[in-house]
Amino acid sequence: MSQDPLVILMPSGRRDRVPAGATLLDAARQMGVEIESICGGRLTCGKCKVQIEEGSFPKHGIVSASAHLSPASREEQALLAEMHASGCRLSCVAAVQGDVLVFVPEESRAHKQIIRKSATDRVIDVAPAVRQVYVEVEPAALGHHRGDWGRLQDALAAEWGLSDLRIDLYALQRLQAALRKGKWTVTVTLWQDREVIDVQPGYAEGVYGLAVDIGSTTVAGYLCDLRTGQLLATESAMNPQVIYGEDLMSRISYAMQHRDGLDKMHKAIIDTLNKLAAAAARSANLRASQIHEAVFVGNTTMIHLLLGIDPVELGGAPFALANRDAMDLKARDLGLRLHPAANVHVLPAEAGHVGADNVGVLIAEEPYNQDEIVLTVDVGTNAEIVLGHRQWMYSASSPTGPAFEGAQITFGMRAAPGAIERVRIDPISKQARFRVIGEERWSDAWPAGPDVPVEEQPKHLASGICGSGIIEVIAEMFLAGILLPDGRLHPDCQGALFRWNGRKGAYLLAAGHQTTTGEPIYVTQDDVRSIQLAKAALYAGAKLLMNRAGVARVDRVVMAGAFGSYIDPKYAMILGLIPDCQLDRVSAVGNAAGDGARIALLNRRKREEAQRIAEWVRYVETAVDPAFQQEFIAAIHLPHAVDAFPHLDGLLPAAAIDFQPTRTRTRRVRA
């Protein structure tokens, strides 16, 4: 008997089998993913458009094709043509006939993704690479055969002490008209005091830059006034490359296995960056063509894909980069629609899998200027870890995977309204209460029943569990005695809150009346295992650096990134995500990689500092270090099997103290 077609929705990552003939809209609703549909399938609003990805996706185990949907009718084709949405389908009428991988664009999502990568307030010394100067140029005259560019060079040397300049072709094409319109006075836009990138008649002002953190899952951009340093707009978007793989190795594999894989992923990120730049400019009442410079950070795979460089060499030892150093490129050469002569600066990388995003974190937090031993962790699909102080620094990359962001979790989802983000479990009754994004009340404060007045009903029912929610529920299950330290559900846990399939258990987090689909949300044994593997990789990377540096403890832990900013440090330590440290010495610093990009945008000297630090940090390759595997195995337990945890006295259940794992040794700790 053949199986029903498998539908995978991105970027939420939700998947399910649906009956053949069901519409994509119905399939999305079945999975708790809400797609805009105002007209109710009457082919008038066009709000429910989606994109079907073509090709083989080994990671998902499917071959996706637009032919796996019912053919588009003339009415649907006409509406899509009217919206200039070629290559899309309307989910309200497209019926599923085979396996499909579907991308739901931002504008089609009823509940927009919440991308928590806002800029942090920081004191930044403003000394940008781009500036404007006003000059008076000697008019052209008969008998004087020096060209207009030569006369402008003379004026810049005499009035501003600038020499050895070059001029971009775009600026040269505008030069003569600008000089004559401005009656031989012009405002010159300079990059690094080495290149003229624009010439405007008379006096003009306004130079703007864009700092962008290209994450594996999310992209965040910060539009700044380069003269004042003011943050003018913040925009963010999902990284569309998640379609081709949620983690770095999956994207590298996609590029290797598909002839057009690199081109697809390169085009996807460039299109997203153009949309992000346009949106940020609109928010500031500007045009994208007024953005004179951009600074990009991202992990090494993201930077390779941004530049259209095949990342295949990053997929195996010796993990060779195409280029480790900082780069300055023309935006137009990448297909970016910024100022026609705009430059793009890419911060340097440290090694094969510790990239420009980590360097951005370093110049934002400056642990290399501290006396304390600081452990800096940027948590994402690939965690970058740095340990050290002013005398030495070690860095490493740890393959945590996408579980922390809700992927590989049965009811996992990205942060969006309806995602469970906070959980508490009563240790006696084992009953959970939770809070979802977009709802201020906890679930136990929601009135239940069909007669509840509309004004008392929750704004958002639970749709799934996001990263911070899965961390808290597993930590709370451990504290409540539902989980044993080896990650197994306690066999004594029976009753309505538990579901058992042989030796594998599942815990009821949300009942059917609390969810968007009407179906209960469970935390399964496999979910716990996914988080154990992810947290063990993170912890093992940190321990490897500590062992390499010869230190037993760290003085401070800094958690960077959107995920790190929303984890309660207590739960991070209960699970064993991070080494033992005083809880009040664990802090979250937000999107430090994006802040580092913004600092480099506003201060050209910080770019030189970034290059020095990237070369100075000593990189430890976890993939080939045998000690990493030992630390990883020991760290799978909750919290972990090799450290004492005095800072958690009174929080851990007795089982965590007395538990003796089969193949690893845990120290007995008494309160």
Order of alpha helices (4+ residues) and beta strands (2+ residues): beta-beta-alpha-beta-beta-beta-alpha-beta-beta-beta-alpha-beta-alpha-beta-beta-beta-beta-beta-alpha-alpha-beta-alpha-beta-alpha-beta-alpha-beta-beta-beta-beta-beta-beta-alpha-beta-beta-beta-alpha-beta-alpha-alpha-beta-alpha-alpha-beta-alpha-alpha
